Amino acid sequence: MKKEQVVNCQFSVWYPIFKKHTIKSLILPLPQNVIEYLLDDGTLVVSGSDHSTQQTHTNNNNSDAEEDIQWSDDETTTTVTAPEFPEFTSKVLEAINALGGRVFPKLNWSAPRDANWIALNSSLQCHSLSDIFLLFKSSDFVTHDLTQPFLQCSDKDSPDPVINYELVLRKWSELIPGGEFRCFVKENKLIAISQRDYTQYYQHVLKQEEQISQAIQDFFSQHIQYNFLDEDFVFDVYRDSQGRVWLIDLNPFGEVTDSLLFSWEELTSGGDVSQQQEAPAFRHTTSEVTVQPSPCLSYRIPRDFADLSTGEDAYKLIDFLKLKKSQQEESEEEEEEEEENAPQ
């Protein structure tokens, strides 16, 4: 995988080529001060407004405190107003409204799929810039785009291409995970297709395997093949309930892209898959026995923490409060005993 291949897979490069076959989207240049804000390590606490957010962090050193710092027993809590971007905010809101009021956000390459746990509805659906900031600042995928887009390229010694970062807003569409597939192209030949959400078993995929594979092959030969800038690449598609195939994304052909139910050894030169003849290899989860955990689980906070913080599980919250009360009572009893036994 070369740096040029990564550059060619930027959304703003491939979208004009395949605009008729994908979801309507708008692209906005990302100002430098917004990039710096996204890379800031502060923990974002989003308010209800797009024009003010708060940041809270713990400070354990003894540096001089500003006047707005409120001291507590064991930590320093600083409440500050997050930087405002009035012009950019206006453009984002205008774009969101133009796309129907609900959007799916991403950067040049990645969407914050690893951060949906932090959203109140566990969804990547956004209605405002605050929603987007919350997801972006919580996403390792987005940080990778901003800091190390060429990390796994083979031509590491060559100069990095200049990247103009962009906010991509895609019209929100309710996509059923069982309709998403990842396709691997080598030398402009479709060699493999994988179920995108391999963590679940979808009965219709098993029943319609031949029809799905043929529909994707037809879509590739009619709209994708020989039209992209590289001959080795990966593309994601969605097959809707009517059987129509839509292009969702393009990715570099290399280990930076998840190979899902294949291995990169199989897909690269010399591998079994790359030597296949006519039809591409098609893999999907064949039964509930082979269901696997989501690869994004490692980015999430423990489920119990999430339930407590949102009040989603009332019984857990009640048990937690009872436990804290019990611990407090035990602590008070111990203190009373120590006072009684203390030498006079």
Phi, psi and omega in degrees: 000122181260160180299325179298324179294322177295316179300319182292341180268006173296145183303316184292345177275313185272337184300314179299331182287320187244025186305324183290344189244016181222183183282140180302134184215159175232145184240128179239133175300139181265112181299153182298322181291333175287320177300315179298322178294319180294330181271354178293140186280356182300150176276122185275127172243108188273132176272183182284349184253153176283348189257356176210131174228170180234152177237133178233133178212158180264136182235116184257004180263178185253030180290163181299140182261145174282169184294334184271008179278133179253121185272139172234185187298315190230009178206164176250124180251119181251122177254117182229155176275126181295153180300145181256147180230072188303315182293315180294318179301317180298317180294320180294314180296322177297318180293318179299316179297322180294336181261015175097006175091352178224131184223162172249116186265152173202170174260200183307321182238311193256150169256153183282053183297336181279359186242008182295341179297334186276341179286146183300327181259011182052040183228157176269008178289127183237144178244350186207170177293328177300318178300317182293314179301318181301315180290314184296318182287348180257002188253124173289330179296317179292318178300321177299316178303318186281336188242328186219053184294339183249024188303317186255022179283146182284335180264055184299330184283347179280155180298142177289133175298151177284129182250128172262106186287145186223148171263122179257126177245119182252137179304130184294130177228137179279094180265129177280123183308329180290354179258003183261138181220147177251133186239136184248125184242127177232126182053043179062025176239130178285111186254339184203147176227132179234142170302129184292311179265079183282000179280352182232155175259123179245114185299324183294331178293318178297318182288327186251025186308311183294316181295319180296312180300317181292320179297319179291320178298317179297317179298317180297311184292329183274329189235334188254313186305129179070002180261344180272165186285339179243161177262348174242120180195173179234135177228146179256140179229164174231129177255115185278181185294341179269358180090000179280142182255134180238142174280132181252318184198161172234143183222158178294149177275089182180177189293346175293340178260133181295125181274359174056244186274006174246172171246155180291336176296321178293323188278334182273178185304134180093344180284159182300318184293318183293343180265001181298154185272268190279279185284147177290153174291136182236118181237141177207165178290120190268345178198168180293340180294328184266007177299139183240157178292153179294135178295343180275355182299329183293345180268353188268161171279158179305143183303319181299321179296317181297316180298318181293319185290330183261349184073018184294323179250100185296324182292322176297319180295318178297314179298321180295317180293322177297319179297315180296321179295317179298317179296321179294318179296319178297320180295320179294321179296319179297320179295321179294319179296319180297321179293319180293323182273355181293140179298138182276000000 
